[in-house]
Amino acid sequence: MSHREIEKSYFLLNDHLHAVEEFDPHQATRYPSVYEVIRVIDGVPLFWEAHLDRMQQSLALAGASFQLNQENLRRQMDLLIRKNQVLNHNLKVVVNHWDNTLSPDTYLFFITTRYPSDKDLHQGVSVILHPAERKNPNAKIISTSFRAPILKAMESTGAYEALLVNQADEVTEGSRSNFFVIKQNVFYTPPAAQVLQGITRQVVMQLVHRLGYQIQETTITRTFLLESESLFLTGTSPGVLPIQKVNGHSFSVTLEPLQNLQGLYHHFVQTYVDIHRSSAD
Protein backbone atom coordinates (compact mmCIF):
# COMPACT_ATOMS: atom_id res chain seq x y z
CA MET A 1 0.00 0.00 0.00
CA SER A 2 1.31 3.42 -0.88
CA HIS A 3 0.82 6.53 1.21
CA ARG A 4 -1.44 7.80 -1.55
CA GLU A 5 -4.03 5.08 -0.94
CA ILE A 6 -5.34 6.66 2.25
CA GLU A 7 -7.37 9.84 1.80
CA LYS A 8 -9.41 12.40 3.74
CA SER A 9 -8.46 13.75 7.18
CA TYR A 10 -9.05 10.95 9.70
CA PHE A 11 -8.79 7.17 10.02
CA LEU A 12 -9.74 4.74 12.79
CA LEU A 13 -7.39 2.26 14.46
CA ASN A 14 -8.96 0.00 17.08
CA ASP A 15 -11.92 2.34 17.47
CA HIS A 16 -9.72 5.42 18.03
CA LEU A 17 -9.71 8.39 15.67
CA HIS A 18 -6.33 9.53 14.26
CA ALA A 19 -5.14 12.11 11.74
CA VAL A 20 -4.09 10.51 8.44
CA GLU A 21 -0.55 11.82 8.99
CA GLU A 22 -0.22 9.15 11.71
CA PHE A 23 -1.16 6.30 9.36
CA ASP A 24 1.50 3.58 8.97
CA PRO A 25 0.87 1.70 5.69
CA HIS A 26 3.33 -1.05 6.62
CA GLN A 27 1.47 -1.90 9.82
CA ALA A 28 -1.84 -1.76 8.00
CA THR A 29 -0.71 -4.32 5.41
CA ARG A 30 1.35 -6.70 7.55
CA TYR A 31 0.79 -10.29 6.43
CA PRO A 32 -1.77 -11.74 6.82
CA SER A 33 -4.19 -8.83 6.47
CA VAL A 34 -7.84 -9.46 5.61
CA TYR A 35 -9.76 -6.57 4.12
CA GLU A 36 -12.99 -5.32 2.56
CA VAL A 37 -13.64 -2.27 0.40
CA ILE A 38 -17.11 -0.80 0.87
CA ARG A 39 -18.62 1.85 -1.36
CA VAL A 40 -20.23 4.79 0.43
CA ILE A 41 -23.13 6.34 -1.50
CA ASP A 42 -24.88 9.42 -0.10
CA GLY A 43 -23.27 8.65 3.27
CA VAL A 44 -24.53 5.03 3.32
CA PRO A 45 -22.07 2.06 3.31
CA LEU A 46 -23.47 -0.08 0.49
CA PHE A 47 -24.18 -3.76 1.34
CA TRP A 48 -22.10 -3.43 4.53
CA GLU A 49 -23.69 -6.51 6.12
CA ALA A 50 -22.65 -8.78 3.24
CA HIS A 51 -19.13 -7.30 3.21
CA LEU A 52 -18.62 -8.02 6.90
CA ASP A 53 -20.03 -11.53 6.51
CA ARG A 54 -17.45 -12.15 3.80
CA MET A 55 -14.72 -10.65 5.97
CA GLN A 56 -15.60 -13.16 8.69
CA GLN A 57 -15.28 -15.94 6.11
CA SER A 58 -11.91 -14.60 4.93
CA LEU A 59 -10.66 -14.53 8.53
CA ALA A 60 -11.67 -18.16 9.04
CA LEU A 61 -9.91 -19.18 5.81
CA ALA A 62 -6.80 -17.28 6.98
CA GLY A 63 -6.76 -19.20 10.27
CA ALA A 64 -8.27 -16.62 12.64
CA SER A 65 -10.79 -17.84 15.21
CA PHE A 66 -12.35 -14.65 16.60
CA GLN A 67 -15.71 -13.14 15.68
CA LEU A 68 -16.15 -9.65 14.27
CA ASN A 69 -18.45 -7.29 16.14
CA GLN A 70 -20.40 -6.20 13.08
CA GLU A 71 -22.61 -3.64 14.79
CA ASN A 72 -19.54 -1.97 16.32
CA LEU A 73 -17.86 -1.87 12.92
CA ARG A 74 -20.98 -0.29 11.40
CA ARG A 75 -20.89 2.34 14.15
CA GLN A 76 -17.23 3.02 13.32
CA MET A 77 -18.10 3.42 9.63
CA ASP A 78 -20.72 6.01 10.53
CA LEU A 79 -18.23 7.85 12.76
CA LEU A 80 -15.59 7.92 10.01
CA ILE A 81 -18.10 9.09 7.41
CA ARG A 82 -19.31 11.85 9.72
CA LYS A 83 -15.87 13.05 10.85
CA ASN A 84 -14.56 13.20 7.26
CA GLN A 85 -17.82 14.68 5.94
CA VAL A 86 -17.94 12.08 3.17
CA LEU A 87 -20.91 11.37 0.92
CA ASN A 88 -19.45 9.27 -1.92
CA HIS A 89 -16.14 7.41 -1.60
CA ASN A 90 -14.69 3.95 -0.94
CA LEU A 91 -13.99 2.90 2.63
CA LYS A 92 -11.50 0.17 3.49
CA VAL A 93 -11.65 -2.12 6.53
CA VAL A 94 -8.47 -4.06 7.38
CA VAL A 95 -8.04 -6.63 10.16
CA ASN A 96 -4.62 -8.07 11.00
CA HIS A 97 -2.19 -8.92 13.82
CA TRP A 98 -4.53 -11.60 15.19
CA ASP A 99 -1.76 -14.21 15.42
CA ASN A 100 0.19 -12.65 18.32
CA THR A 101 -2.54 -11.02 20.36
CA LEU A 102 -6.04 -11.74 21.61
CA SER A 103 -7.11 -8.36 20.27
CA PRO A 104 -6.40 -7.93 16.54
CA ASP A 105 -5.81 -4.56 14.91
CA THR A 106 -8.73 -3.08 12.99
CA TYR A 107 -8.27 -0.18 10.57
CA LEU A 108 -10.99 1.84 8.84
CA PHE A 109 -9.99 4.52 6.33
CA PHE A 110 -10.97 6.10 3.03
CA ILE A 111 -8.92 5.17 -0.02
CA THR A 112 -8.17 6.62 -3.42
CA THR A 113 -11.31 5.95 -5.43
CA ARG A 114 -12.02 5.84 -9.16
CA TYR A 115 -15.49 5.09 -10.43
CA PRO A 116 -16.44 4.44 -14.06
CA SER A 117 -17.52 7.53 -15.96
CA ASP A 118 -20.97 7.79 -17.54
CA LYS A 119 -19.21 7.15 -20.85
CA ASP A 120 -17.67 3.94 -19.47
CA LEU A 121 -21.05 2.73 -18.20
CA HIS A 122 -22.70 3.33 -21.58
CA GLN A 123 -19.89 2.50 -24.03
CA GLY A 124 -17.95 -0.09 -22.00
CA VAL A 125 -14.27 -0.44 -21.14
CA SER A 126 -11.27 -2.29 -22.51
CA VAL A 127 -9.73 -5.16 -20.58
CA ILE A 128 -6.86 -7.59 -21.13
CA LEU A 129 -6.34 -11.29 -20.46
CA HIS A 130 -3.48 -11.96 -18.04
CA PRO A 131 -2.01 -15.32 -16.89
CA ALA A 132 -2.47 -15.45 -13.11
CA GLU A 133 -4.27 -17.51 -10.45
CA ARG A 134 -5.04 -16.75 -6.81
CA LYS A 135 -3.80 -19.32 -4.30
CA ASN A 136 -6.86 -18.87 -2.08
CA PRO A 137 -9.53 -17.23 -4.26
CA ASN A 138 -12.28 -17.27 -1.61
CA ALA A 139 -10.30 -15.19 0.92
CA LYS A 140 -9.82 -11.44 0.49
CA ILE A 141 -6.22 -11.14 1.69
CA ILE A 142 -3.84 -8.29 0.81
CA SER A 143 -1.12 -9.49 -1.59
CA THR A 144 0.98 -6.77 -3.18
CA SER A 145 3.27 -9.32 -4.88
CA PHE A 146 0.29 -10.83 -6.71
CA ARG A 147 -1.08 -7.47 -7.83
CA ALA A 148 2.16 -5.82 -8.99
CA PRO A 149 2.67 -7.59 -12.38
CA ILE A 150 -1.05 -7.31 -13.17
CA LEU A 151 -1.03 -3.56 -12.53
CA LYS A 152 2.06 -3.21 -14.72
CA ALA A 153 0.34 -5.05 -17.59
CA MET A 154 -2.79 -2.92 -17.24
CA GLU A 155 -0.81 0.32 -17.19
CA SER A 156 1.22 -0.64 -20.26
CA THR A 157 -1.94 -1.31 -22.31
CA GLY A 158 -4.23 1.33 -20.81
CA ALA A 159 -6.72 -1.38 -19.80
CA TYR A 160 -9.39 -0.73 -17.17
CA GLU A 161 -9.07 -4.27 -15.79
CA ALA A 162 -7.32 -7.62 -16.33
CA LEU A 163 -9.20 -10.92 -16.54
CA LEU A 164 -7.12 -13.71 -15.02
CA VAL A 165 -6.42 -16.88 -17.00
CA ASN A 166 -5.33 -20.04 -15.15
CA GLN A 167 -3.07 -22.87 -16.36
CA ALA A 168 -6.07 -24.71 -17.85
CA ASP A 169 -6.75 -21.67 -20.08
CA GLU A 170 -9.89 -20.86 -18.08
CA VAL A 171 -10.82 -17.23 -17.40
CA THR A 172 -11.69 -17.02 -13.70
CA GLU A 173 -12.14 -13.43 -12.51
CA GLY A 174 -10.85 -9.90 -12.77
CA SER A 175 -7.90 -8.75 -10.68
CA ARG A 176 -10.34 -6.67 -8.60
CA SER A 177 -13.73 -7.73 -9.96
CA ASN A 178 -15.88 -10.62 -11.12
CA PHE A 179 -17.20 -10.99 -14.64
CA PHE A 180 -20.15 -12.47 -16.54
CA VAL A 181 -20.68 -13.34 -20.20
CA ILE A 182 -23.96 -13.41 -22.10
CA LYS A 183 -24.60 -15.82 -24.94
CA GLN A 184 -28.04 -16.42 -26.53
CA ASN A 185 -29.77 -14.66 -23.60
CA VAL A 186 -28.09 -16.91 -21.00
CA PHE A 187 -25.74 -15.45 -18.39
CA TYR A 188 -22.59 -17.39 -17.48
CA THR A 189 -20.06 -16.80 -14.69
CA PRO A 190 -17.21 -18.93 -13.29
CA PRO A 191 -17.98 -21.29 -10.37
CA ALA A 192 -17.84 -19.87 -6.85
CA ALA A 193 -14.97 -22.19 -5.93
CA GLN A 194 -12.73 -20.55 -8.56
CA VAL A 195 -13.24 -16.93 -7.57
CA LEU A 196 -13.51 -14.39 -4.82
CA GLN A 197 -17.28 -14.27 -4.42
CA GLY A 198 -17.89 -10.57 -4.87
CA ILE A 199 -20.76 -8.89 -3.07
CA THR A 200 -21.90 -7.25 -6.31
CA ARG A 201 -21.64 -10.65 -8.01
CA GLN A 202 -24.07 -12.11 -5.48
CA VAL A 203 -26.51 -9.23 -5.95
CA VAL A 204 -26.29 -9.50 -9.75
CA MET A 205 -27.05 -13.23 -9.69
CA GLN A 206 -30.24 -12.52 -7.71
CA LEU A 207 -31.23 -9.74 -10.11
CA VAL A 208 -30.64 -11.89 -13.21
CA HIS A 209 -33.08 -14.45 -11.78
CA ARG A 210 -35.54 -11.66 -10.96
CA LEU A 211 -35.40 -10.52 -14.60
CA GLY A 212 -36.29 -14.05 -15.71
CA TYR A 213 -33.02 -14.93 -17.41
CA GLN A 214 -31.17 -18.20 -17.00
CA ILE A 215 -27.77 -18.10 -15.28
CA GLN A 216 -25.13 -20.83 -15.11
CA GLU A 217 -22.01 -21.11 -13.00
CA THR A 218 -19.51 -22.93 -15.20
CA THR A 219 -15.87 -22.86 -16.20
CA ILE A 220 -15.31 -20.31 -18.95
CA THR A 221 -12.54 -21.03 -21.40
CA ARG A 222 -10.76 -18.33 -23.35
CA THR A 223 -12.49 -19.59 -26.52
CA PHE A 224 -15.97 -19.52 -24.94
CA LEU A 225 -15.39 -15.99 -23.68
CA LEU A 226 -14.26 -14.68 -27.06
CA GLU A 227 -17.29 -16.29 -28.77
CA SER A 228 -19.84 -14.69 -26.41
CA GLU A 229 -22.04 -11.74 -27.36
CA SER A 230 -21.56 -9.50 -24.31
CA LEU A 231 -19.38 -9.35 -21.23
CA PHE A 232 -19.46 -7.21 -18.13
CA LEU A 233 -17.58 -6.65 -14.88
CA THR A 234 -19.11 -6.51 -11.42
CA GLY A 235 -17.52 -5.00 -8.34
CA THR A 236 -17.68 -2.43 -5.57
CA SER A 237 -16.49 0.47 -7.74
CA PRO A 238 -17.62 -0.59 -11.25
CA GLY A 239 -21.08 -1.83 -10.24
CA VAL A 240 -22.29 -3.43 -13.49
CA LEU A 241 -19.83 -2.29 -16.16
CA PRO A 242 -19.96 -3.45 -19.81
CA ILE A 243 -16.77 -4.66 -21.47
CA GLN A 244 -16.28 -3.18 -24.92
CA LYS A 245 -13.05 -4.98 -25.84
CA VAL A 246 -10.91 -7.88 -24.63
CA ASN A 247 -7.41 -7.82 -26.10
CA GLY A 248 -8.86 -5.75 -28.95
CA HIS A 249 -11.77 -8.15 -29.62
CA SER A 250 -15.08 -6.20 -29.58
CA PHE A 251 -18.34 -7.09 -27.83
CA SER A 252 -21.86 -5.63 -27.78
CA VAL A 253 -22.60 -3.17 -24.98
CA THR A 254 -26.24 -2.63 -26.05
CA LEU A 255 -27.54 -6.20 -25.72
CA GLU A 256 -31.01 -6.08 -24.14
CA PRO A 257 -30.32 -8.47 -21.21
CA LEU A 258 -27.28 -6.40 -20.23
CA GLN A 259 -29.14 -3.11 -20.40
CA ASN A 260 -32.06 -4.56 -18.41
CA LEU A 261 -29.64 -5.71 -15.73
CA GLN A 262 -27.88 -2.34 -15.55
CA GLY A 263 -31.21 -0.58 -15.06
CA LEU A 264 -32.40 -2.96 -12.34
CA TYR A 265 -29.07 -2.85 -10.51
CA HIS A 266 -29.13 0.96 -10.44
CA HIS A 267 -32.68 0.87 -9.04
CA PHE A 268 -31.76 -1.79 -6.45
CA VAL A 269 -28.78 0.22 -5.18
CA GLN A 270 -30.79 3.44 -4.98
CA THR A 271 -33.53 1.68 -3.03
CA TYR A 272 -30.99 0.23 -0.56
CA VAL A 273 -29.44 3.66 -0.04
CA ASP A 274 -32.82 5.37 0.42
CA ILE A 275 -33.96 2.79 2.99
CA HIS A 276 -30.73 2.91 5.04
CA ARG A 277 -30.49 6.69 4.86
CA SER A 278 -34.05 6.98 6.16
CA SER A 279 -33.37 4.58 9.04
CA ALA A 280 -30.30 6.64 10.03
CA ASP A 281 -32.33 9.89 10.07
C-alpha positions as CSV (number, residue, x, y, z in Angstrom):
1,M,0.0,0.0,0.0
2,S,1.3,3.4,-0.9
3,H,0.8,6.5,1.2
4,R,-1.4,7.8,-1.5
5,E,-4.0,5.1,-0.9
6,I,-5.3,6.7,2.2
7,E,-7.4,9.8,1.8
8,K,-9.4,12.4,3.7
9,S,-8.5,13.8,7.2
10,Y,-9.1,10.9,9.7
11,F,-8.8,7.2,10.0
12,L,-9.7,4.7,12.8
13,L,-7.4,2.3,14.5
14,N,-9.0,0.0,17.1
15,D,-11.9,2.3,17.5
16,H,-9.7,5.4,18.0
17,L,-9.7,8.4,15.7
18,H,-6.3,9.5,14.3
19,A,-5.1,12.1,11.7
20,V,-4.1,10.5,8.4
21,E,-0.6,11.8,9.0
22,E,-0.2,9.2,11.7
23,F,-1.2,6.3,9.4
24,D,1.5,3.6,9.0
25,P,0.9,1.7,5.7
26,H,3.3,-1.1,6.6
27,Q,1.5,-1.9,9.8
28,A,-1.8,-1.8,8.0
29,T,-0.7,-4.3,5.4
30,R,1.3,-6.7,7.5
31,Y,0.8,-10.3,6.4
32,P,-1.8,-11.7,6.8
33,S,-4.2,-8.8,6.5
34,V,-7.8,-9.5,5.6
35,Y,-9.8,-6.6,4.1
36,E,-13.0,-5.3,2.6
37,V,-13.6,-2.3,0.4
38,I,-17.1,-0.8,0.9
39,R,-18.6,1.8,-1.4
40,V,-20.2,4.8,0.4
41,I,-23.1,6.3,-1.5
42,D,-24.9,9.4,-0.1
43,G,-23.3,8.7,3.3
44,V,-24.5,5.0,3.3
45,P,-22.1,2.1,3.3
46,L,-23.5,-0.1,0.5
47,F,-24.2,-3.8,1.3
48,W,-22.1,-3.4,4.5
49,E,-23.7,-6.5,6.1
50,A,-22.6,-8.8,3.2
51,H,-19.1,-7.3,3.2
52,L,-18.6,-8.0,6.9
53,D,-20.0,-11.5,6.5
54,R,-17.4,-12.2,3.8
55,M,-14.7,-10.6,6.0
56,Q,-15.6,-13.2,8.7
57,Q,-15.3,-15.9,6.1
58,S,-11.9,-14.6,4.9
59,L,-10.7,-14.5,8.5
60,A,-11.7,-18.2,9.0
61,L,-9.9,-19.2,5.8
62,A,-6.8,-17.3,7.0
63,G,-6.8,-19.2,10.3
64,A,-8.3,-16.6,12.6
65,S,-10.8,-17.8,15.2
66,F,-12.4,-14.7,16.6
67,Q,-15.7,-13.1,15.7
68,L,-16.2,-9.7,14.3
69,N,-18.4,-7.3,16.1
70,Q,-20.4,-6.2,13.1
71,E,-22.6,-3.6,14.8
72,N,-19.5,-2.0,16.3
73,L,-17.9,-1.9,12.9
74,R,-21.0,-0.3,11.4
75,R,-20.9,2.3,14.2
76,Q,-17.2,3.0,13.3
77,M,-18.1,3.4,9.6
78,D,-20.7,6.0,10.5
79,L,-18.2,7.8,12.8
80,L,-15.6,7.9,10.0
81,I,-18.1,9.1,7.4
82,R,-19.3,11.8,9.7
83,K,-15.9,13.1,10.8
84,N,-14.6,13.2,7.3
85,Q,-17.8,14.7,5.9
86,V,-17.9,12.1,3.2
87,L,-20.9,11.4,0.9
88,N,-19.5,9.3,-1.9
89,H,-16.1,7.4,-1.6
90,N,-14.7,3.9,-0.9
91,L,-14.0,2.9,2.6
92,K,-11.5,0.2,3.5
93,V,-11.6,-2.1,6.5
94,V,-8.5,-4.1,7.4
95,V,-8.0,-6.6,10.2
96,N,-4.6,-8.1,11.0
97,H,-2.2,-8.9,13.8
98,W,-4.5,-11.6,15.2
99,D,-1.8,-14.2,15.4
100,N,0.2,-12.6,18.3
101,T,-2.5,-11.0,20.4
102,L,-6.0,-11.7,21.6
103,S,-7.1,-8.4,20.3
104,P,-6.4,-7.9,16.5
105,D,-5.8,-4.6,14.9
106,T,-8.7,-3.1,13.0
107,Y,-8.3,-0.2,10.6
108,L,-11.0,1.8,8.8
109,F,-10.0,4.5,6.3
110,F,-11.0,6.1,3.0
111,I,-8.9,5.2,0.0
112,T,-8.2,6.6,-3.4
113,T,-11.3,5.9,-5.4
114,R,-12.0,5.8,-9.2
115,Y,-15.5,5.1,-10.4
116,P,-16.4,4.4,-14.1
117,S,-17.5,7.5,-16.0
118,D,-21.0,7.8,-17.5
119,K,-19.2,7.1,-20.9
120,D,-17.7,3.9,-19.5
121,L,-21.1,2.7,-18.2
122,H,-22.7,3.3,-21.6
123,Q,-19.9,2.5,-24.0
124,G,-18.0,-0.1,-22.0
125,V,-14.3,-0.4,-21.1
126,S,-11.3,-2.3,-22.5
127,V,-9.7,-5.2,-20.6
128,I,-6.9,-7.6,-21.1
129,L,-6.3,-11.3,-20.5
130,H,-3.5,-12.0,-18.0
131,P,-2.0,-15.3,-16.9
132,A,-2.5,-15.5,-13.1
133,E,-4.3,-17.5,-10.4
134,R,-5.0,-16.7,-6.8
135,K,-3.8,-19.3,-4.3
136,N,-6.9,-18.9,-2.1
137,P,-9.5,-17.2,-4.3
138,N,-12.3,-17.3,-1.6
139,A,-10.3,-15.2,0.9
140,K,-9.8,-11.4,0.5
141,I,-6.2,-11.1,1.7
142,I,-3.8,-8.3,0.8
143,S,-1.1,-9.5,-1.6
144,T,1.0,-6.8,-3.2
145,S,3.3,-9.3,-4.9
146,F,0.3,-10.8,-6.7
147,R,-1.1,-7.5,-7.8
148,A,2.2,-5.8,-9.0
149,P,2.7,-7.6,-12.4
150,I,-1.0,-7.3,-13.2
151,L,-1.0,-3.6,-12.5
152,K,2.1,-3.2,-14.7
153,A,0.3,-5.1,-17.6
154,M,-2.8,-2.9,-17.2
155,E,-0.8,0.3,-17.2
156,S,1.2,-0.6,-20.3
157,T,-1.9,-1.3,-22.3
158,G,-4.2,1.3,-20.8
159,A,-6.7,-1.4,-19.8
160,Y,-9.4,-0.7,-17.2
161,E,-9.1,-4.3,-15.8
162,A,-7.3,-7.6,-16.3
163,L,-9.2,-10.9,-16.5
164,L,-7.1,-13.7,-15.0
165,V,-6.4,-16.9,-17.0
166,N,-5.3,-20.0,-15.2
167,Q,-3.1,-22.9,-16.4
168,A,-6.1,-24.7,-17.9
169,D,-6.8,-21.7,-20.1
170,E,-9.9,-20.9,-18.1
171,V,-10.8,-17.2,-17.4
172,T,-11.7,-17.0,-13.7
173,E,-12.1,-13.4,-12.5
174,G,-10.9,-9.9,-12.8
175,S,-7.9,-8.8,-10.7
176,R,-10.3,-6.7,-8.6
177,S,-13.7,-7.7,-10.0
178,N,-15.9,-10.6,-11.1
179,F,-17.2,-11.0,-14.6
180,F,-20.2,-12.5,-16.5
181,V,-20.7,-13.3,-20.2
182,I,-24.0,-13.4,-22.1
183,K,-24.6,-15.8,-24.9
184,Q,-28.0,-16.4,-26.5
185,N,-29.8,-14.7,-23.6
186,V,-28.1,-16.9,-21.0
187,F,-25.7,-15.4,-18.4
188,Y,-22.6,-17.4,-17.5
189,T,-20.1,-16.8,-14.7
190,P,-17.2,-18.9,-13.3
191,P,-18.0,-21.3,-10.4
192,A,-17.8,-19.9,-6.8
193,A,-15.0,-22.2,-5.9
194,Q,-12.7,-20.6,-8.6
195,V,-13.2,-16.9,-7.6
196,L,-13.5,-14.4,-4.8
197,Q,-17.3,-14.3,-4.4
198,G,-17.9,-10.6,-4.9
199,I,-20.8,-8.9,-3.1
200,T,-21.9,-7.2,-6.3
201,R,-21.6,-10.7,-8.0
202,Q,-24.1,-12.1,-5.5
203,V,-26.5,-9.2,-5.9
204,V,-26.3,-9.5,-9.7
205,M,-27.0,-13.2,-9.7
206,Q,-30.2,-12.5,-7.7
207,L,-31.2,-9.7,-10.1
208,V,-30.6,-11.9,-13.2
209,H,-33.1,-14.5,-11.8
210,R,-35.5,-11.7,-11.0
211,L,-35.4,-10.5,-14.6
212,G,-36.3,-14.1,-15.7
213,Y,-33.0,-14.9,-17.4
214,Q,-31.2,-18.2,-17.0
215,I,-27.8,-18.1,-15.3
216,Q,-25.1,-20.8,-15.1
217,E,-22.0,-21.1,-13.0
218,T,-19.5,-22.9,-15.2
219,T,-15.9,-22.9,-16.2
220,I,-15.3,-20.3,-18.9
221,T,-12.5,-21.0,-21.4
222,R,-10.8,-18.3,-23.3
223,T,-12.5,-19.6,-26.5
224,F,-16.0,-19.5,-24.9
225,L,-15.4,-16.0,-23.7
226,L,-14.3,-14.7,-27.1
227,E,-17.3,-16.3,-28.8
228,S,-19.8,-14.7,-26.4
229,E,-22.0,-11.7,-27.4
230,S,-21.6,-9.5,-24.3
231,L,-19.4,-9.4,-21.2
232,F,-19.5,-7.2,-18.1
233,L,-17.6,-6.7,-14.9
234,T,-19.1,-6.5,-11.4
235,G,-17.5,-5.0,-8.3
236,T,-17.7,-2.4,-5.6
237,S,-16.5,0.5,-7.7
238,P,-17.6,-0.6,-11.2
239,G,-21.1,-1.8,-10.2
240,V,-22.3,-3.4,-13.5
241,L,-19.8,-2.3,-16.2
242,P,-20.0,-3.5,-19.8
243,I,-16.8,-4.7,-21.5
244,Q,-16.3,-3.2,-24.9
245,K,-13.1,-5.0,-25.8
246,V,-10.9,-7.9,-24.6
247,N,-7.4,-7.8,-26.1
248,G,-8.9,-5.7,-29.0
249,H,-11.8,-8.2,-29.6
250,S,-15.1,-6.2,-29.6
251,F,-18.3,-7.1,-27.8
252,S,-21.9,-5.6,-27.8
253,V,-22.6,-3.2,-25.0
254,T,-26.2,-2.6,-26.0
255,L,-27.5,-6.2,-25.7
256,E,-31.0,-6.1,-24.1
257,P,-30.3,-8.5,-21.2
258,L,-27.3,-6.4,-20.2
259,Q,-29.1,-3.1,-20.4
260,N,-32.1,-4.6,-18.4
261,L,-29.6,-5.7,-15.7
262,Q,-27.9,-2.3,-15.5
263,G,-31.2,-0.6,-15.1
264,L,-32.4,-3.0,-12.3
265,Y,-29.1,-2.9,-10.5
266,H,-29.1,1.0,-10.4
267,H,-32.7,0.9,-9.0
268,F,-31.8,-1.8,-6.5
269,V,-28.8,0.2,-5.2
270,Q,-30.8,3.4,-5.0
271,T,-33.5,1.7,-3.0
272,Y,-31.0,0.2,-0.6
273,V,-29.4,3.7,0.0
274,D,-32.8,5.4,0.4
275,I,-34.0,2.8,3.0
276,H,-30.7,2.9,5.0
277,R,-30.5,6.7,4.9
278,S,-34.1,7.0,6.2
279,S,-33.4,4.6,9.0
280,A,-30.3,6.6,10.0
281,D,-32.3,9.9,10.1
